[in-house]
Amino acid sequence: MPKPESFPIETIFVPTKQKKALKPETVAEVAESIMEIGQQEPISIRQDGDRLVLVEGLHRLEACKALGETTILGVLVAAELAQHKPLLAERPEVEAERLKMARLKQLRLEKEAAEAAMGAVKRVDAADASRTRPAKGGRDNPKASPSRTAKPAPKSLSAWINQQKGSGGRY
């Protein structure tokens, strides 16, 4: 690994894409740490013609600027290495974590769907049970009035006709 050197802060160019990732609260934390124990990790920069371009260490660079420093510790990396640095999404451990989270989400959704289905079955069973319970005054109620209880089925057609005449029914 190259040895860290001191670079003038004003000569380091920060690409616009990196500037968008700047978090002021992180800069404040890093500045506080630098004040207490100094800069522990050098930034990475690359040579691009006459200028130096920041590769890694935006928050450290901004913290040093905020503290009024004129120089910063950094290492000069080759342009090829800076170009081929794997993106966060390409790193295997990040991909493994993403897959794990996707599996956990799928399992949670399946569990919720199963619980919802079981809840629906229980509600249907409860509704069916309430429909099949005898109403007040039904056959299972010994205090039911005799007029509301079902009459036994007649054994012949003539018995049925007589039963209908007696109860005022139509035949």
C-alpha positions as CSV (number, residue, x, y, z in Angstrom):
1,M,0.0,0.0,0.0
2,P,1.3,3.5,-0.9
3,K,2.5,5.7,1.9
4,P,0.2,8.5,3.0
5,E,1.3,12.0,1.9
6,S,0.1,15.5,2.7
7,F,-1.9,17.2,-0.1
8,P,-3.2,20.8,-0.3
9,I,-7.0,20.7,0.2
10,E,-7.7,23.4,-2.4
11,T,-6.1,21.4,-5.2
12,I,-8.4,18.4,-4.7
13,F,-11.4,18.3,-7.1
14,V,-14.6,16.6,-5.8
15,P,-16.8,15.1,-8.5
16,T,-20.4,16.3,-8.5
17,K,-21.7,12.7,-8.0
18,Q,-19.8,12.5,-4.8
19,K,-20.9,15.9,-3.5
20,K,-24.5,14.7,-3.7
21,A,-23.6,12.0,-1.1
22,L,-22.4,14.5,1.5
23,K,-24.1,14.4,4.9
24,P,-23.5,17.4,7.1
25,E,-24.1,15.4,10.4
26,T,-21.4,12.9,9.3
27,V,-19.0,15.8,8.5
28,A,-19.6,17.2,12.0
29,E,-18.9,13.8,13.6
30,V,-15.7,13.3,11.6
31,A,-14.5,16.8,12.4
32,E,-15.0,16.2,16.1
33,S,-13.1,12.9,15.9
34,I,-10.2,14.6,13.9
35,M,-10.1,17.3,16.6
36,E,-9.8,14.7,19.4
37,I,-7.5,12.0,17.9
38,G,-6.4,13.4,14.5
39,Q,-7.0,12.0,11.0
40,Q,-6.6,8.2,11.3
41,E,-7.5,7.1,7.8
42,P,-6.1,8.9,4.7
43,I,-8.3,9.8,1.8
44,S,-7.8,8.3,-1.7
45,I,-7.1,10.6,-4.6
46,R,-6.0,10.0,-8.2
47,Q,-4.1,12.2,-10.7
48,D,-6.1,13.4,-13.6
49,G,-3.8,15.6,-15.8
50,D,-2.8,18.6,-13.6
51,R,-5.5,18.1,-10.9
52,L,-6.1,15.7,-8.1
53,V,-9.5,14.0,-8.0
54,L,-11.1,12.6,-4.9
55,V,-11.7,8.9,-5.1
56,E,-12.7,8.2,-1.4
57,G,-12.9,10.2,1.8
58,L,-15.4,13.0,1.1
59,H,-16.5,13.5,4.7
60,R,-12.9,13.5,5.9
61,L,-12.0,16.1,3.3
62,E,-15.0,18.3,4.2
63,A,-14.3,17.9,7.9
64,C,-10.7,19.1,7.4
65,K,-12.0,22.1,5.4
66,A,-14.5,22.9,8.2
67,L,-11.6,22.8,10.8
68,G,-9.6,25.3,8.7
69,E,-6.9,22.8,7.7
70,T,-5.0,23.6,4.5
71,T,-3.6,20.1,4.0
72,I,-4.9,16.6,4.3
73,L,-3.4,13.1,4.5
74,G,-4.1,11.0,1.4
75,V,-2.8,8.3,-0.8
76,L,-2.4,8.6,-4.5
77,V,-4.0,5.6,-6.3
78,A,-3.7,4.6,-9.9
79,A,-6.5,5.8,-12.2
80,E,-7.2,2.1,-13.2
81,L,-7.7,1.1,-9.5
82,A,-10.0,4.0,-8.9
83,Q,-12.1,3.2,-12.0
84,H,-12.4,-0.5,-11.1
85,K,-13.3,-0.1,-7.5
86,P,-16.4,-2.3,-7.0
87,L,-19.6,-0.5,-6.4
88,L,-21.4,-1.3,-3.1
89,A,-24.1,-3.3,-4.9
90,E,-21.4,-5.5,-6.6
91,R,-19.7,-6.6,-3.4
92,P,-20.6,-10.2,-2.5
93,E,-21.4,-9.5,1.1
94,V,-23.8,-6.8,0.2
95,E,-25.5,-9.0,-2.4
96,A,-25.8,-11.8,0.2
97,E,-27.4,-9.4,2.7
98,R,-29.8,-8.1,0.0
99,L,-30.9,-11.7,-0.9
100,K,-31.3,-12.6,2.8
101,M,-33.6,-9.5,3.3
102,A,-35.6,-10.5,0.2
103,R,-36.1,-14.0,1.5
104,L,-37.1,-12.7,4.9
105,K,-39.6,-10.3,3.3
106,Q,-41.1,-13.2,1.2
107,L,-41.4,-15.4,4.3
108,R,-43.1,-12.6,6.2
109,L,-45.6,-12.0,3.4
110,E,-46.3,-15.7,3.2
111,K,-46.9,-15.9,6.9
112,E,-49.2,-12.9,6.8
113,A,-51.2,-14.4,3.9
114,A,-51.5,-17.7,5.8
115,E,-52.7,-16.0,8.9
116,A,-55.2,-13.9,6.9
117,A,-56.5,-17.1,5.2
118,M,-56.9,-18.9,8.6
119,G,-58.7,-15.9,10.0
120,A,-61.1,-15.9,7.0
121,V,-61.8,-19.7,7.5
122,K,-62.5,-19.1,11.2
123,R,-64.9,-16.3,10.4
124,V,-66.7,-18.5,7.9
125,D,-66.9,-21.4,10.3
126,A,-68.3,-19.1,13.0
127,A,-70.9,-17.7,10.6
128,D,-71.9,-21.2,9.6
129,A,-72.2,-22.3,13.2
130,S,-74.4,-19.4,14.1
131,R,-76.7,-20.2,11.1
132,T,-77.1,-23.8,12.1
133,R,-77.8,-23.1,15.8
134,P,-81.5,-23.5,16.5
135,A,-83.4,-20.2,16.9
136,K,-85.2,-19.4,20.1
137,G,-88.3,-21.5,20.4
138,G,-86.9,-24.2,18.0
139,R,-87.0,-28.0,18.3
140,D,-84.2,-28.2,20.9
141,N,-85.9,-25.8,23.3
142,P,-88.2,-27.7,25.6
143,K,-90.2,-24.6,26.5
144,A,-91.1,-23.9,22.8
145,S,-94.8,-23.5,22.1
146,P,-96.4,-26.6,20.5
147,S,-97.7,-24.4,17.6
148,R,-94.1,-23.6,16.6
149,T,-92.7,-27.1,16.7
150,A,-92.6,-29.1,13.4
151,K,-95.3,-31.6,12.9
152,P,-94.4,-35.1,12.0
153,A,-94.6,-35.9,8.3
154,P,-97.8,-37.6,7.2
155,K,-97.5,-41.3,6.2
156,S,-99.8,-41.1,3.2
157,L,-101.2,-38.6,0.7
158,S,-104.6,-38.6,2.3
159,A,-103.1,-38.0,5.7
160,W,-101.1,-35.1,4.3
161,I,-104.3,-33.6,2.7
162,N,-106.1,-33.8,6.0
163,Q,-103.2,-32.2,7.8
164,Q,-103.2,-29.3,5.3
165,K,-107.0,-28.8,5.7
166,G,-106.6,-28.8,9.5
167,S,-103.8,-26.2,9.5
168,G,-105.4,-24.0,6.8
169,G,-102.7,-24.7,4.3
170,R,-103.2,-25.0,0.6
171,Y,-102.9,-28.3,-1.2
